[in-house]
Amino acid sequence: MTLDVFLLILRLLFIVLLYLFLMQVVIAILRDLRKTAANNADGFTGKAAPVVGHLIVVDSGPSSILPGTRFNLLPQTTIGRGPTCDIQLTDNFISGEHTRMWYRNGTWYVQDAGSTNGTYLNNQPAREPLPARFGDIVQVGFIRFKLAQ
Amino acid sequence: MAMISASAGIRRYRWKELGLLIIPFMILLLEMIQLPIAQYYVSQINSSQQKISFTTSLLPHLNTLTPILGLVILLLIVNVLLSFTFPKADQMLLPLVGLMSGIGVIMATRLGLSPSVGDPNLGTRQLVWVMVGLIVCMITLFSLRNMGWLRRYKYTWALLGIILVGLTLGNALRVRNLDSPTHDQLNFGPLNLQPSELLKIFIVVFFAAYLSENIDVMSESNIRIGSFRLPIPPLRQFGPIATMLGLSLLLFLGVRELGLALLIYGIFLSMMYLGSGKIIYVVEGLLVFFVLGFIGYKLFSYVQNRFAAVSIDVVHWQNWTQQTIDFAHNGALQIVQGLIALSSGGILGAGLGLGHPGFVPVVQSDMIFTALGEEFGLAGLFGLIGIYLLILYRGYRIAIEASDPFNQLLAAGLTSIFAIQALIIIAGNMKFLPLTGIPLPFLSYGGSSIIANYIIVGILLRISHNTAMQREGLA
């Protein structure tokens, strides 16, 4: 075998390996996408996520929501005006995505999601995640809720 | 109990990443074997006319492979470390990025041996930078314990970046050597740092933090003529962004860094679009850009020179006048030589070490794309661009899945840096756009660029890890 043939083989091998690698990554991506799609389908057809708490309107502020209205809380709940939020509140002082709440190890956490008018837990600004107990007052914009079981 | 935790550890291990690292390792070793053989072949073909036969004694010693084996081992260590510390971080970024920077190291080694670059340590230095970059990537992952830290001190980051670049450029202005290619470097003893590489990250952090806080306001205009809302962002909220943008553009244009100015403006447009969802802002931004570009073209002769190189017709070189030939030997030398290098590569390329990329000035950094094209051919270039596309895909996917607007904007903005930078410099190399000196991500020679890119990778990995942990209710 002459050296130029050997070098040609090496060159072709490089290109083959490069495209094999691309194929491997694309296959991994496709598998990933299928898994995500399957998970999403489960989310729609399977049973709904458990309700682990409620928010009860105490003071509706400037909005038209009636005090006493109960909202169900999922283990992960977003509150805001936007269409993707779990709890949608139509009020001019509520941001698109206003507040995030999540339930972990028996405790609720409240965090502001970068809103304009802020989120408060018992009048403390909740810029960082704050642990909340049942009975605490969660203020989203100017609307005040009580966290209940 | 121990068995349970061991099996959990095996399940948590990043097998996908490990599997994806195998072929990159094979490619890097293959190229490292080919390089000395090609060197020997070139040296023999000049002296003797008859065919040289292949013997196993030509295969390189193990110690010539040591550098690339070092990189391979470091990538494996990162894989293991990530499995124990950030098991949920994206598993495809590291193999993609590792292969890209490995090819960058091999290309730097090869170009350092060519007589016109004449720097046999070029590859070693690039290797050290990549290793430092991987370590910096891990440090970034660990130190970003709280992403709010990035968001809260947004003005500090932006000002820090501006001051760093300002100091460097002030220094360059003082010594009045704007034409030297290294005028944007800050020298710390033997290290030449380019703070502008860090500035692009700071700018993205600032834009992401600011836009995510004003996301509702930005998409609604508050300036009306009668009942017609002017399609411009509200001025009070737009002010800080415009100030940062103006400052960085002035800095770069003042010292003729057209490429970086273009990059910052591109980031600004894409993040404004991502933050507000209004295509009209992008259209307006492009209009402003063309107007400013036209004014710049009329005012500055160096901008005109760059455009003159784009209009040169290389295909019909037989019809060149003496004036064009002179221009191709001076102002347009890089472009013309780069195009000749690309075309001589053909479809399969000359093979690593068998081309003549040394004819292109500054081939190791700005023009690396032409060297890759000459030696790996069109097929190799398509493969490399494919890897870029996959890196971008992963980056934008991390952005889509992120949980809050700040992380989404940050991930998308950082990924856009790669996209815009690769676009500007590849188009520049191929004479689609005026050539501007910015590095090709991961492939170009240069420590600052490698480290900045690995910081970006670290932030992306951290965001993907945080998202996955939050989704599973663990964070």
HADDOCK unambig.tbl for C-alpha pairs under 7 A between the chains (distance, minus, plus):
assign (segid A and resid 1 and name CA) (segid B and resid 53 and name CA) 5.82 0.50 0.50
assign (segid A and resid 1 and name CA) (segid B and resid 54 and name CA) 5.78 0.50 0.50
assign (segid A and resid 2 and name CA) (segid B and resid 51 and name CA) 6.62 0.50 0.50
assign (segid A and resid 2 and name CA) (segid B and resid 52 and name CA) 5.70 0.50 0.50
assign (segid A and resid 2 and name CA) (segid B and resid 53 and name CA) 3.97 0.50 0.50
assign (segid A and resid 2 and name CA) (segid B and resid 54 and name CA) 5.23 0.50 0.50
assign (segid A and resid 3 and name CA) (segid B and resid 52 and name CA) 5.65 0.50 0.50
assign (segid A and resid 3 and name CA) (segid B and resid 53 and name CA) 5.10 0.50 0.50
assign (segid A and resid 3 and name CA) (segid B and resid 54 and name CA) 4.67 0.50 0.50
assign (segid A and resid 10 and name CA) (segid B and resid 34 and name CA) 6.95 0.50 0.50
assign (segid A and resid 11 and name CA) (segid B and resid 351 and name CA) 5.71 0.50 0.50
assign (segid A and resid 14 and name CA) (segid B and resid 27 and name CA) 6.20 0.50 0.50
assign (segid A and resid 15 and name CA) (segid B and resid 379 and name CA) 6.96 0.50 0.50
assign (segid A and resid 15 and name CA) (segid B and resid 380 and name CA) 6.11 0.50 0.50
assign (segid A and resid 17 and name CA) (segid B and resid 23 and name CA) 6.71 0.50 0.50
assign (segid A and resid 17 and name CA) (segid B and resid 27 and name CA) 6.53 0.50 0.50
assign (segid A and resid 18 and name CA) (segid B and resid 383 and name CA) 6.30 0.50 0.50
assign (segid A and resid 19 and name CA) (segid B and resid 383 and name CA) 6.31 0.50 0.50
assign (segid A and resid 21 and name CA) (segid B and resid 23 and name CA) 6.00 0.50 0.50
assign (segid A and resid 22 and name CA) (segid B and resid 387 and name CA) 6.86 0.50 0.50
assign (segid A and resid 95 and name CA) (segid B and resid 216 and name CA) 6.67 0.50 0.50
assign (segid A and resid 96 and name CA) (segid B and resid 216 and name CA) 6.53 0.50 0.50
assign (segid A and resid 104 and name CA) (segid B and resid 473 and name CA) 6.50 0.50 0.50
assign (segid A and resid 113 and name CA) (segid B and resid 404 and name CA) 6.81 0.50 0.50
assign (segid A and resid 114 and name CA) (segid B and resid 212 and name CA) 6.87 0.50 0.50
assign (segid A and resid 114 and name CA) (segid B and resid 213 and name CA) 5.43 0.50 0.50
assign (segid A and resid 115 and name CA) (segid B and resid 213 and name CA) 6.82 0.50 0.50
